[in-house]
Amino acid sequence: MRSCTICGAMTQILNIVGGGMAGAEAAWQAANMGVQVVIHEMRPQTGTFAHRTGDLAEMVCSNSFRSDDDEQNAVGLLHWEMRAANGLIMQTADQHRLPAGGALAVDRDPFAASVTAALRAHPNITISGSEVTDLPKDGQWIIATGPLTSAALGQAIAAETGSDALAFFDAIAPIIHYDSIDMTRAWMQSRYDKGDTEDERTAYLNCPMDRETYDAFIDALLAADKTEFHEGETAGYFDGCLPIEVMAERGRETLRHGPMKPVGLTNPHQPEVKPWAVVQLRRDNALGTLYNIVGFQTKMKYGAQADVLRMIPGLEDARFARLGGIHRNTFLNSPTLLDDQMRWRAHPHIRFAGQITGVEGYVESAAMGLLAGRLAAGDILGKPLPSPPQDSAMGALIHHITGGAEAKTFQPMNINFGLFRPVDGLKGGRRGRMDRYKAYTDRAKAAWQAWLADSGS
């Protein structure tokens, strides 16, 4: 057991492997409860395919935390719960917020730098540059290595579970320099002019397509050279993050009814013409010099990718700050391996948090880190915490991944109202959903506040 001596007393250290969203939040929560924490983050000494820096909580895919509506959206509700728990990730996201309609998007580099600075400044936190390659035999640990778990640690986990690690592929969307976009063809507008301010109502950059252009784009997308999988890898994608070419392979109209849907938008250059499809871009930094293509994760090879994307009206001369890519994501079959305190049933001194548990998305990963950090700290302090209430967003998500999901078909899951228990007396279907969602969020907030109070927060 690793320990440190403070004022003559032996205090157990909480070791956290991984400094992404989950590891950063777990460390913050445990340290604020008075526990000594060591974050083991192998970057920048050992890099990954997707990361560019050694900062903690680096955003490698989108720069969006998605909807911030805490009354009608499950993601927004999760934001609310994390803020109520003094979450570092949400606190820092609010500080570096960018206009994004009803969504919470952030300036990614200052965001990660601020998270890193806050953790380095905390008196209870130490950051180690060591790579952990084996499973610890004692002490209190949280493994929060995310989608890019190192090969050595991944193999150690797979060997210990007695089964192969599950894998799917996350694809990264391209980022474009704003000054290379033709604004005589594109325009700024959020769908249905959503947002309380002019910045919010014009948070998205829109590129319209007529039917002929759309059909030619789909043909080129289907014919483009794609990244090949390595031997032994499988292509089991998460539906919430499908590469655009995979969506196109499912049907020529799939993209037009997905990220390229033309609804809620009016082209001021041709207000009388209804676009057949619309490609949207969202600001990627505070300066407004970079925009990412919304929903355009891709595994096209770089040369083909640039050619195909320049077929989009307004992007004919696009300069790319980053082209899209693809990477492997390892996650556990959590319903069979973890208990409702996020402990590994076979080795309860080890907890898991973040995407490796089978949640998907920055927000969900950070939320699981928040819970793991608090639960582990409670154990270390001799004051075990109850499991989070199932009616909260946190509780609904952890209940799903640790037992609510079908183990045989377990796949990564975003937070959504489908994970919540029904509220008696409310209508089902689309017509009743606003009342239903408000009832879910009201009930969740009360449950979460009660849990925080019971936990001494």
Salt bridges, closest charged atoms under 4 A:
GLU41 OE2 - ARG43 NE 3.30
GLU58 OE1 - ARG43 NH1 3.45
ASP68 OD1 - HIS79 ND1 2.63
ASP68 OD1 - ARG83 NH1 3.12
ASP68 OD2 - ARG97 NH1 3.11
ASP70 OD1 - LYS445 NZ 2.76
ASP94 OD1 - ARG83 NH2 2.76
ASP109 OD1 - ARG52 NH2 2.87
GLU160 OE2 - HIS347 NE2 2.71
ASP179 OD1 - ARG319 NH2 2.23
GLU198 OE1 - ARG201 NH2 3.66
ASP215 OD1 - ARG252 NH2 3.69
ASP219 OD1 - ARG252 NH1 2.88
ASP239 OD1 - ARG250 NH1 3.51
GLU253 OE1 - ARG256 NE 2.83
GLU253 OE1 - HIS257 NE2 4.00
ASP284 OD1 - ARG108 NH2 2.60
GLU316 OE2 - ARG185 NH1 2.41
ASP339 OD2 - ARG343 NE 2.86
GLU364 OE2 - ARG66 NH2 2.65
ASP379 OD2 - ARG343 NH1 3.85
ASP379 OD2 - ARG351 NH2 2.94
ASP391 OD1 - ARG421 NE 3.02
ASP391 OD1 - ARG443 NH2 3.71
ASP442 OD2 - LYS438 NZ 2.90
